[in-house]
Amino acid sequence: MNCLISLVLYKFYINYKNVLTMAETEPTKTYTREYEKDAQKKHEKPELPTLNDYAVHRVHQDHPNVFYGTLKSTGLEVVVKGATPIKFRNYEAEDVGKICLCYEHATQDRLDHGNILAPLELYYQDDNFYLILPKVGKSDLNPDNRAIRLLPDSVKLTLLAQIANALAYCHKNEVVHLDVKGKNIRVENKKAILIDFGAARRLGETHELMDGLHVSTPDIVAPEHFFSHTITPSADVFSLSCLAYKLMTGKEPFMYDDNLEVLIYRKPSHNKEAVEKYKAGESIRRGMSINRRERPGMKEFEEMLKEEAARWNPLPSEQPSEPSPVLVQ
C-alpha cells in the first residue's frame, strides 16, 4: 500500500513539475489574472479622453482603456477603446499598445457578418489611436448574470448557435478570435453579437510583434494555445464549449489555480443529468477535450446547437419569472 501511495505521489510531482517548467520557460507574455489586477491598479482613476468628434462620458467598470460616449454630430452611442501600453521585449510599451489596437481594427474591419460587431472607425488624435465601435446589446451572455440564467434553454442554445455561425465565418476568413467568453458576447432581441477582437489573430500571416504577443483570458483559453501558443480554429471551439457547458449547467468546466499562475486542466465534473438530456451534450464535452484533434469542427458544432434549439421549445415553466432584456421584441 505504501508503495502504491508513493507511486501516485511521484506521478503527481512529475506532472506538477512539468506544468511549472512549461510556464517558466515560455518566452512570450501571456495574460494572467494577477497581470490583469496589476494593470487595473495602475489605472484606477483613468482620465477621460477629450476628442474633437466624440463626447466621452464614462469609463468601463472593468476596462480602464474602454469608454462610453456619443458621436457629437448625431448623438449615436459609441464605445471608445484606447490603446493599452504593454511591456514586451525591447519595444516601447506605448508603441505596442498602438500596434495592437491597429491590428485589432484591421482584423475586425475585414469581417462582414450579422452576428459580429463592425467597427465605425480607427480614430486618430494627438498621436493616439482610438477604436470607435457602436454600443450594442442590453446585456452580456454571462452565465453569472441572473437574466441570462433565467433564459429558456431554447434561447440559450439559439444564441450559442449564432455565435458558432459567426466563428465559423471568422475561420473561413482565416481569423481566430481566441477570447470567446460571455462578456465578449452582447445580446438583445434574441440576437447575439460577438465583440472584442483584441486577442484575435489572422492565420496565414506573419507579424513580428503580434506573433510573439499572446493575450487571452486564462479561464477559457485552449490549453495548446496557453502552453505552446499553437493557434488553430479549434481554440475557439474549446472556449465556446466551455461557455456552453456553464450556460447550460451552471457549473465551471475546469479548475483554475491562482497561486500557480498557470491553468490546471482537470476532467470536468459533468452534471450528467443536465448535459445528457441534450443531444448536443456530447458535442459540448468533445469540444472541451484537452486534445484539440478530438474536438468537433465549428460548423459541426453550430449544426448540433441549431438542431438542439429546435427541439427545446420553451415550456410555460421555462419562461423567465421576470422581464429579460434578451427577450425584448
C-alpha beads as a LAMMPS data file, in Angstrom:
LAMMPS data file: protein, C-alpha beads

329 atoms
328 bonds

1 atom types
1 bond types

-500.0 500.0 xlo xhi
-500.0 500.0 ylo yhi
-500.0 500.0 zlo zhi

Masses

1 110.0

Atoms # bond

1 1 1 0.000 0.000 0.000
2 1 1 2.824 2.406 0.899
3 1 1 4.492 1.689 -2.446
4 1 1 1.256 2.466 -4.272
5 1 1 0.838 5.761 -2.412
6 1 1 4.436 6.694 -3.150
7 1 1 3.948 5.948 -6.846
8 1 1 0.834 8.123 -7.021
9 1 1 2.593 10.996 -5.251
10 1 1 5.606 10.660 -7.551
11 1 1 3.418 10.833 -10.684
12 1 1 1.659 13.916 -9.289
13 1 1 5.032 15.568 -8.604
14 1 1 6.284 14.865 -12.136
15 1 1 3.110 16.306 -13.727
16 1 1 3.229 19.328 -11.409
17 1 1 6.901 19.932 -12.232
18 1 1 6.253 19.645 -15.981
19 1 1 3.498 22.270 -15.826
20 1 1 5.720 24.689 -13.909
21 1 1 8.603 24.092 -16.311
22 1 1 6.384 24.905 -19.297
23 1 1 5.286 28.152 -17.652
24 1 1 8.827 29.168 -16.606
25 1 1 10.456 28.507 -19.974
26 1 1 7.795 30.203 -22.092
27 1 1 9.471 33.229 -23.742
28 1 1 6.340 35.207 -24.636
29 1 1 3.996 37.256 -22.484
30 1 1 0.654 35.731 -21.532
31 1 1 -2.055 37.457 -19.536
32 1 1 -2.772 36.027 -16.082
33 1 1 -5.278 37.170 -13.504
34 1 1 -2.505 38.769 -11.454
35 1 1 -1.308 40.617 -14.557
36 1 1 -4.799 41.982 -15.097
37 1 1 -5.099 43.031 -11.446
38 1 1 -1.783 44.890 -11.607
39 1 1 -2.854 46.632 -14.810
40 1 1 -6.111 47.738 -13.230
41 1 1 -4.341 49.085 -10.137
42 1 1 -2.168 51.274 -12.348
43 1 1 -5.305 52.700 -13.989
44 1 1 -7.619 53.121 -11.000
45 1 1 -8.536 56.692 -11.998
46 1 1 -8.191 56.933 -15.773
47 1 1 -8.700 60.308 -17.374
48 1 1 -11.483 60.592 -19.909
49 1 1 -10.022 61.382 -23.345
50 1 1 -11.056 64.669 -24.946
51 1 1 -11.891 64.032 -28.602
52 1 1 -12.949 66.500 -31.256
53 1 1 -15.746 64.413 -32.759
54 1 1 -16.844 62.319 -29.772
55 1 1 -18.103 63.251 -26.305
56 1 1 -16.700 60.742 -23.798
57 1 1 -18.863 60.364 -20.687
58 1 1 -17.606 57.498 -18.524
59 1 1 -15.106 54.645 -18.260
60 1 1 -15.920 50.927 -18.440
61 1 1 -16.042 49.444 -14.940
62 1 1 -13.741 46.534 -15.823
63 1 1 -11.501 48.004 -18.523
64 1 1 -9.721 51.320 -17.845
65 1 1 -8.921 51.767 -21.549
66 1 1 -12.577 51.479 -22.673
67 1 1 -15.007 54.392 -22.511
68 1 1 -18.637 55.157 -23.330
69 1 1 -19.637 58.238 -25.276
70 1 1 -21.592 59.686 -28.173
71 1 1 -20.861 60.972 -31.654
72 1 1 -21.296 64.751 -31.326
73 1 1 -22.875 65.237 -34.740
74 1 1 -25.640 62.630 -34.382
75 1 1 -25.799 61.549 -30.727
76 1 1 -25.031 57.934 -31.678
77 1 1 -23.949 55.953 -28.612
78 1 1 -20.450 54.557 -29.051
79 1 1 -17.735 52.622 -27.253
80 1 1 -14.285 54.216 -27.411
81 1 1 -11.381 51.807 -26.952
82 1 1 -7.961 53.312 -26.332
83 1 1 -4.553 51.701 -26.661
84 1 1 -3.212 49.969 -23.551
85 1 1 0.586 50.128 -23.032
86 1 1 2.013 46.593 -22.997
87 1 1 5.561 45.742 -21.945
88 1 1 7.010 43.343 -24.480
89 1 1 10.651 42.584 -25.243
90 1 1 12.542 45.723 -26.303
91 1 1 9.542 47.565 -27.719
92 1 1 8.194 50.768 -26.202
93 1 1 5.060 49.859 -24.211
94 1 1 3.033 52.699 -25.762
95 1 1 4.007 51.638 -29.279
96 1 1 2.997 48.027 -28.597
97 1 1 -0.435 49.203 -27.429
98 1 1 -0.954 51.279 -30.557
99 1 1 0.135 48.461 -32.867
100 1 1 -2.226 46.033 -31.126
101 1 1 -5.165 48.425 -31.465
102 1 1 -4.479 48.998 -35.170
103 1 1 -4.156 45.247 -35.709
104 1 1 -7.471 44.682 -33.898
105 1 1 -9.222 47.238 -36.111
106 1 1 -7.779 45.775 -39.320
107 1 1 -8.861 42.279 -38.260
108 1 1 -12.394 43.211 -37.234
109 1 1 -12.955 45.592 -40.147
110 1 1 -12.445 42.813 -42.709
111 1 1 -15.365 40.787 -41.304
112 1 1 -18.933 41.293 -42.548
113 1 1 -21.397 39.180 -40.570
114 1 1 -24.687 39.959 -38.842
115 1 1 -23.509 38.491 -35.522
116 1 1 -20.120 40.250 -35.490
117 1 1 -19.757 43.852 -34.330
118 1 1 -18.471 46.082 -37.136
119 1 1 -16.184 48.969 -36.047
120 1 1 -17.084 52.513 -37.059
121 1 1 -13.545 53.800 -37.484
122 1 1 -9.994 53.911 -36.189
123 1 1 -9.838 57.453 -34.828
124 1 1 -6.544 59.342 -34.560
125 1 1 -5.950 62.445 -32.495
126 1 1 -2.982 63.912 -30.607
127 1 1 -0.710 60.991 -31.502
128 1 1 -3.182 58.471 -30.049
129 1 1 -5.408 55.865 -31.699
130 1 1 -8.962 55.055 -30.605
131 1 1 -11.115 52.216 -31.895
132 1 1 -14.680 53.522 -32.231
133 1 1 -17.483 50.943 -32.053
134 1 1 -21.275 51.240 -31.899
135 1 1 -22.750 50.455 -28.489
136 1 1 -24.875 47.320 -28.883
137 1 1 -26.877 44.905 -26.750
138 1 1 -28.672 45.131 -23.446
139 1 1 -26.597 42.510 -21.645
140 1 1 -23.595 40.204 -21.894
141 1 1 -24.141 36.487 -22.413
142 1 1 -22.616 35.976 -18.992
143 1 1 -23.804 32.811 -17.199
144 1 1 -23.342 34.631 -13.866
145 1 1 -25.969 37.192 -14.929
146 1 1 -29.371 36.376 -13.395
147 1 1 -31.271 37.441 -16.527
148 1 1 -29.147 35.054 -18.601
149 1 1 -29.555 32.150 -16.178
150 1 1 -33.343 32.504 -16.370
151 1 1 -33.486 32.248 -20.160
152 1 1 -35.255 29.219 -21.659
153 1 1 -32.900 26.508 -22.908
154 1 1 -34.073 27.061 -26.472
155 1 1 -32.964 30.718 -26.339
156 1 1 -29.586 29.874 -24.804
157 1 1 -28.938 27.263 -27.496
158 1 1 -30.067 29.636 -30.249
159 1 1 -27.696 32.369 -29.043
160 1 1 -24.824 29.873 -28.841
161 1 1 -25.610 28.669 -32.377
162 1 1 -25.493 32.261 -33.660
163 1 1 -22.022 32.741 -32.170
164 1 1 -20.898 29.395 -33.569
165 1 1 -22.031 30.582 -37.004
166 1 1 -20.129 33.863 -36.575
167 1 1 -16.985 31.992 -35.533
168 1 1 -17.304 29.573 -38.447
169 1 1 -17.409 32.647 -40.707
170 1 1 -14.282 34.016 -38.980
171 1 1 -12.460 30.719 -39.503
172 1 1 -13.461 30.652 -43.161
173 1 1 -11.828 34.075 -43.435
174 1 1 -8.656 32.943 -41.631
175 1 1 -9.420 34.716 -38.340
176 1 1 -9.347 33.058 -34.901
177 1 1 -10.993 35.041 -32.081
178 1 1 -9.107 33.429 -29.145
179 1 1 -11.197 35.112 -26.426
180 1 1 -14.689 33.653 -26.734
181 1 1 -16.481 34.206 -23.417
182 1 1 -19.811 35.502 -22.169
183 1 1 -18.509 39.036 -21.565
184 1 1 -17.455 39.272 -25.213
185 1 1 -20.948 38.473 -26.486
186 1 1 -23.686 41.122 -26.375
187 1 1 -27.322 40.069 -26.560
188 1 1 -30.651 41.765 -27.265
189 1 1 -33.869 40.795 -29.060
190 1 1 -32.805 37.119 -29.144
191 1 1 -29.701 38.104 -31.118
192 1 1 -26.074 37.592 -30.095
193 1 1 -23.237 39.850 -31.248
194 1 1 -19.575 38.801 -30.988
195 1 1 -17.321 41.662 -29.861
196 1 1 -13.721 42.381 -28.753
197 1 1 -11.172 41.091 -31.250
198 1 1 -8.249 42.299 -29.140
199 1 1 -6.832 38.764 -28.803
200 1 1 -7.708 37.656 -32.358
201 1 1 -5.093 36.535 -34.850
202 1 1 -5.089 36.280 -38.639
203 1 1 -3.915 32.904 -39.892
204 1 1 -1.522 32.644 -42.805
205 1 1 0.167 35.956 -41.991
206 1 1 3.414 36.767 -40.201
207 1 1 3.764 39.736 -37.882
208 1 1 6.927 40.108 -35.800
209 1 1 5.219 41.634 -32.775
210 1 1 1.768 40.048 -32.885
211 1 1 3.188 36.555 -33.450
212 1 1 5.083 36.807 -30.173
213 1 1 2.438 38.530 -28.052
214 1 1 -0.353 36.393 -26.640
215 1 1 -3.258 37.945 -24.736
216 1 1 -6.136 35.697 -23.690
217 1 1 -8.370 35.032 -20.707
218 1 1 -6.799 32.144 -18.716
219 1 1 -10.118 30.596 -17.681
220 1 1 -11.275 29.833 -21.213
221 1 1 -8.139 29.714 -23.368
222 1 1 -7.423 26.399 -25.099
223 1 1 -4.540 24.500 -23.426
224 1 1 -2.478 24.214 -26.617
225 1 1 -2.633 27.980 -27.060
226 1 1 -1.826 28.729 -23.418
227 1 1 1.137 26.381 -23.106
228 1 1 2.633 26.254 -26.613
229 1 1 0.893 29.220 -28.323
230 1 1 -0.480 26.981 -31.057
231 1 1 -3.230 28.897 -32.881
232 1 1 -5.921 26.968 -34.749
233 1 1 -9.703 27.430 -35.144
234 1 1 -10.104 24.585 -32.648
235 1 1 -9.169 27.009 -29.864
236 1 1 -12.464 28.838 -30.418
237 1 1 -14.358 25.529 -30.291
238 1 1 -12.815 24.850 -26.887
239 1 1 -13.748 28.274 -25.490
240 1 1 -17.297 28.229 -26.876
241 1 1 -17.802 24.713 -25.480
242 1 1 -16.689 25.918 -22.040
243 1 1 -19.216 28.757 -22.262
244 1 1 -21.958 26.376 -23.438
245 1 1 -21.236 23.970 -20.585
246 1 1 -21.511 26.673 -17.917
247 1 1 -24.507 28.296 -19.601
248 1 1 -26.451 25.012 -19.690
249 1 1 -25.341 23.517 -16.341
250 1 1 -24.394 26.489 -14.165
251 1 1 -21.090 24.788 -13.305
252 1 1 -17.479 25.682 -14.092
253 1 1 -15.964 23.315 -16.676
254 1 1 -12.411 23.448 -15.296
255 1 1 -10.465 24.459 -12.216
256 1 1 -8.136 27.466 -12.108
257 1 1 -5.314 27.865 -9.570
258 1 1 -4.334 31.497 -8.975
259 1 1 -1.290 30.605 -6.910
260 1 1 0.478 28.810 -9.758
261 1 1 -0.463 31.484 -12.314
262 1 1 -0.969 28.691 -14.842
263 1 1 -4.007 26.757 -15.895
264 1 1 -4.520 23.376 -14.297
265 1 1 -6.883 21.443 -16.541
266 1 1 -8.823 18.673 -14.876
267 1 1 -11.573 16.403 -16.099
268 1 1 -14.848 18.350 -15.848
269 1 1 -17.168 17.161 -13.104
270 1 1 -20.064 16.932 -15.535
271 1 1 -23.573 17.423 -14.307
272 1 1 -24.711 14.417 -16.345
273 1 1 -28.426 14.908 -15.733
274 1 1 -28.208 18.482 -17.008
275 1 1 -25.995 17.754 -20.004
276 1 1 -27.111 14.349 -21.193
277 1 1 -30.676 15.484 -21.772
278 1 1 -29.284 17.401 -24.760
279 1 1 -28.162 15.676 -27.938
280 1 1 -25.607 18.482 -28.139
281 1 1 -24.202 17.427 -24.763
282 1 1 -21.746 15.038 -26.366
283 1 1 -20.521 17.752 -28.752
284 1 1 -20.013 20.123 -25.808
285 1 1 -17.946 17.517 -23.968
286 1 1 -15.906 16.777 -27.083
287 1 1 -15.388 20.493 -27.607
288 1 1 -13.782 20.766 -24.153
289 1 1 -11.298 17.987 -24.903
290 1 1 -7.699 18.729 -23.926
291 1 1 -6.652 17.119 -27.222
292 1 1 -7.678 19.552 -29.969
293 1 1 -7.878 16.734 -32.531
294 1 1 -10.821 15.237 -30.624
295 1 1 -12.920 18.404 -30.840
296 1 1 -15.653 18.868 -33.456
297 1 1 -15.326 21.492 -36.174
298 1 1 -17.120 24.789 -35.581
299 1 1 -19.630 24.153 -38.371
300 1 1 -20.497 20.745 -36.940
301 1 1 -20.865 22.309 -33.504
302 1 1 -23.168 25.007 -34.910
303 1 1 -25.445 22.497 -36.639
304 1 1 -25.778 20.442 -33.459
305 1 1 -26.697 23.552 -31.432
306 1 1 -29.288 24.657 -34.008
307 1 1 -30.839 21.200 -34.093
308 1 1 -30.948 21.109 -30.299
309 1 1 -32.511 24.577 -30.059
310 1 1 -35.329 23.489 -32.368
311 1 1 -36.095 20.539 -30.086
312 1 1 -36.357 22.677 -26.960
313 1 1 -39.311 24.977 -27.469
314 1 1 -39.769 26.794 -24.141
315 1 1 -42.479 25.372 -21.921
316 1 1 -44.539 27.708 -19.689
317 1 1 -42.470 26.559 -16.710
318 1 1 -39.265 27.553 -18.549
319 1 1 -40.321 31.131 -19.206
320 1 1 -38.342 33.665 -17.129
321 1 1 -40.122 34.818 -13.995
322 1 1 -39.065 38.425 -14.626
323 1 1 -38.625 40.601 -17.741
324 1 1 -35.438 39.822 -19.672
325 1 1 -33.601 42.305 -21.946
326 1 1 -32.669 39.388 -24.171
327 1 1 -36.299 38.557 -24.964
328 1 1 -37.463 42.087 -25.810
329 1 1 -39.275 42.013 -29.138

Bonds

1 1 1 2
2 1 2 3
3 1 3 4
4 1 4 5
5 1 5 6
6 1 6 7
7 1 7 8
8 1 8 9
9 1 9 10
10 1 10 11
11 1 11 12
12 1 12 13
13 1 13 14
14 1 14 15
15 1 15 16
16 1 16 17
17 1 17 18
18 1 18 19
19 1 19 20
20 1 20 21
21 1 21 22
22 1 22 23
23 1 23 24
24 1 24 25
25 1 25 26
26 1 26 27
27 1 27 28
28 1 28 29
29 1 29 30
30 1 30 31
31 1 31 32
32 1 32 33
33 1 33 34
34 1 34 35
35 1 35 36
36 1 36 37
37 1 37 38
38 1 38 39
39 1 39 40
40 1 40 41
41 1 41 42
42 1 42 43
43 1 43 44
44 1 44 45
45 1 45 46
46 1 46 47
47 1 47 48
48 1 48 49
49 1 49 50
50 1 50 51
51 1 51 52
52 1 52 53
53 1 53 54
54 1 54 55
55 1 55 56
56 1 56 57
57 1 57 58
58 1 58 59
59 1 59 60
60 1 60 61
61 1 61 62
62 1 62 63
63 1 63 64
64 1 64 65
65 1 65 66
66 1 66 67
67 1 67 68
68 1 68 69
69 1 69 70
70 1 70 71
71 1 71 72
72 1 72 73
73 1 73 74
74 1 74 75
75 1 75 76
76 1 76 77
77 1 77 78
78 1 78 79
79 1 79 80
80 1 80 81
81 1 81 82
82 1 82 83
83 1 83 84
84 1 84 85
85 1 85 86
86 1 86 87
87 1 87 88
88 1 88 89
89 1 89 90
90 1 90 91
91 1 91 92
92 1 92 93
93 1 93 94
94 1 94 95
95 1 95 96
96 1 96 97
97 1 97 98
98 1 98 99
99 1 99 100
100 1 100 101
101 1 101 102
102 1 102 103
103 1 103 104
104 1 104 105
105 1 105 106
106 1 106 107
107 1 107 108
108 1 108 109
109 1 109 110
110 1 110 111
111 1 111 112
112 1 112 113
113 1 113 114
114 1 114 115
115 1 115 116
116 1 116 117
117 1 117 118
118 1 118 119
119 1 119 120
120 1 120 121
121 1 121 122
122 1 122 123
123 1 123 124
124 1 124 125
125 1 125 126
126 1 126 127
127 1 127 128
128 1 128 129
129 1 129 130
130 1 130 131
131 1 131 132
132 1 132 133
133 1 133 134
134 1 134 135
135 1 135 136
136 1 136 137
137 1 137 138
138 1 138 139
139 1 139 140
140 1 140 141
141 1 141 142
142 1 142 143
143 1 143 144
144 1 144 145
145 1 145 146
146 1 146 147
147 1 147 148
148 1 148 149
149 1 149 150
150 1 150 151
151 1 151 152
152 1 152 153
153 1 153 154
154 1 154 155
155 1 155 156
156 1 156 157
157 1 157 158
158 1 158 159
159 1 159 160
160 1 160 161
161 1 161 162
162 1 162 163
163 1 163 164
164 1 164 165
165 1 165 166
166 1 166 167
167 1 167 168
168 1 168 169
169 1 169 170
170 1 170 171
171 1 171 172
172 1 172 173
173 1 173 174
174 1 174 175
175 1 175 176
176 1 176 177
177 1 177 178
178 1 178 179
179 1 179 180
180 1 180 181
181 1 181 182
182 1 182 183
183 1 183 184
184 1 184 185
185 1 185 186
186 1 186 187
187 1 187 188
188 1 188 189
189 1 189 190
190 1 190 191
191 1 191 192
192 1 192 193
193 1 193 194
194 1 194 195
195 1 195 196
196 1 196 197
197 1 197 198
198 1 198 199
199 1 199 200
200 1 200 201
201 1 201 202
202 1 202 203
203 1 203 204
204 1 204 205
205 1 205 206
206 1 206 207
207 1 207 208
208 1 208 209
209 1 209 210
210 1 210 211
211 1 211 212
212 1 212 213
213 1 213 214
214 1 214 215
215 1 215 216
216 1 216 217
217 1 217 218
218 1 218 219
219 1 219 220
220 1 220 221
221 1 221 222
222 1 222 223
223 1 223 224
224 1 224 225
225 1 225 226
226 1 226 227
227 1 227 228
228 1 228 229
229 1 229 230
230 1 230 231
231 1 231 232
232 1 232 233
233 1 233 234
234 1 234 235
235 1 235 236
236 1 236 237
237 1 237 238
238 1 238 239
239 1 239 240
240 1 240 241
241 1 241 242
242 1 242 243
243 1 243 244
244 1 244 245
245 1 245 246
246 1 246 247
247 1 247 248
248 1 248 249
249 1 249 250
250 1 250 251
251 1 251 252
252 1 252 253
253 1 253 254
254 1 254 255
255 1 255 256
256 1 256 257
257 1 257 258
258 1 258 259
259 1 259 260
260 1 260 261
261 1 261 262
262 1 262 263
263 1 263 264
264 1 264 265
265 1 265 266
266 1 266 267
267 1 267 268
268 1 268 269
269 1 269 270
270 1 270 271
271 1 271 272
272 1 272 273
273 1 273 274
274 1 274 275
275 1 275 276
276 1 276 277
277 1 277 278
278 1 278 279
279 1 279 280
280 1 280 281
281 1 281 282
282 1 282 283
283 1 283 284
284 1 284 285
285 1 285 286
286 1 286 287
287 1 287 288
288 1 288 289
289 1 289 290
290 1 290 291
291 1 291 292
292 1 292 293
293 1 293 294
294 1 294 295
295 1 295 296
296 1 296 297
297 1 297 298
298 1 298 299
299 1 299 300
300 1 300 301
301 1 301 302
302 1 302 303
303 1 303 304
304 1 304 305
305 1 305 306
306 1 306 307
307 1 307 308
308 1 308 309
309 1 309 310
310 1 310 311
311 1 311 312
312 1 312 313
313 1 313 314
314 1 314 315
315 1 315 316
316 1 316 317
317 1 317 318
318 1 318 319
319 1 319 320
320 1 320 321
321 1 321 322
322 1 322 323
323 1 323 324
324 1 324 325
325 1 325 326
326 1 326 327
327 1 327 328
328 1 328 329
